[in-house]
């Protein structure tokens, strides 16, 4: 059971910290905002859309890493997991 609200967390990516902000409504993740501004445009930032969709589809931090953006993906997973802990 997730509490309604907005939850944010950061974790280490490839080139710096990545940020995840989740909005929870009706016991599910309704929106995902990622801050990948420290990541490389050609790999890390390019993975943003895919990572957001994975989180929404799976309603979880257990998402697949995007090829070429493994460190960014792992940072997003870690930050998403931390944000979800706050929502419980």
C-alpha distance (Angstrom), angle and dihedral (degrees) to the residues before:
residue distance angle dihedral
X1 . . .
X2 3.80 . .
X3 3.80 123.8 .
X4 3.78 115.9 -127.1
X5 3.77 114.6 -108.3
X6 3.78 144.7 77.6
X7 3.79 120.3 -68.0
X8 3.79 129.8 -173.2
X9 3.78 135.9 -169.9
X10 3.79 139.5 164.0
X11 3.78 133.0 -145.7
X12 3.77 138.1 173.8
X13 3.80 115.5 -80.9
X14 3.80 128.8 177.1
X15 3.81 100.9 -72.3
X16 3.80 101.8 14.4
X17 3.76 141.0 -35.6
X18 3.80 123.1 -30.6
X19 3.78 122.0 -152.6
X20 3.78 130.2 -145.8
X21 3.79 125.7 -167.3
X22 3.79 117.3 -173.8
X23 3.78 126.8 -170.5
X24 3.79 114.6 -154.6
X25 3.79 121.3 -159.2
X26 3.80 130.5 160.2
X27 3.83 90.3 8.1
X28 3.81 93.9 -60.0
X29 3.78 140.7 88.1
X30 3.79 103.8 -93.5
X31 3.81 101.0 174.4
X32 3.78 136.6 16.1
X33 3.79 125.2 -161.4
X34 3.78 120.0 -173.5
X35 3.78 128.0 -164.5
X36 3.79 105.4 -155.2
X37 3.80 95.2 153.8
X38 3.82 92.7 125.7
X39 3.79 92.4 53.7
X40 3.80 126.7 91.0
X41 3.82 113.2 -86.2
X42 3.81 94.7 -136.2
X43 3.83 95.4 52.4
X44 3.80 118.7 6.1
X45 3.80 98.7 36.8
X46 3.80 91.5 40.2
X47 3.84 89.0 60.5
X48 3.82 93.6 58.9
X49 3.80 98.5 96.7
X50 3.81 93.1 46.5
X51 3.80 93.5 47.4
X52 3.81 93.0 48.4
X53 3.79 91.7 49.9
X54 3.82 92.3 47.9
X55 3.81 91.5 53.5
X56 3.80 91.7 48.7
X57 3.81 94.1 44.8
X58 3.80 95.4 46.7
X59 3.82 96.1 33.5
X60 3.77 85.3 -142.9
X61 3.79 147.3 86.2
X62 3.80 88.2 -116.9
X63 3.80 96.0 97.8
X64 3.77 133.6 143.6
X65 3.79 118.7 -99.0
X66 3.80 116.4 -114.0
X67 3.80 112.4 -117.4
X68 3.79 110.3 -106.5
X69 3.79 91.8 16.7
X70 3.79 101.3 67.4
X71 3.82 97.2 135.8
X72 3.80 91.4 46.0
X73 3.81 90.3 47.9
X74 3.80 91.8 49.4
X75 3.80 90.7 50.3
X76 3.80 90.8 50.5
X77 3.82 90.3 49.0
X78 3.79 92.0 50.4
X79 3.83 93.8 46.5
X80 3.82 91.5 45.7
X81 3.78 90.5 51.2
X82 3.80 90.7 51.0
X83 3.82 92.3 47.9
X84 3.82 90.4 50.2
X85 3.81 90.6 51.3
X86 3.80 87.6 57.7
X87 3.81 89.8 52.6
X88 3.81 94.5 55.9
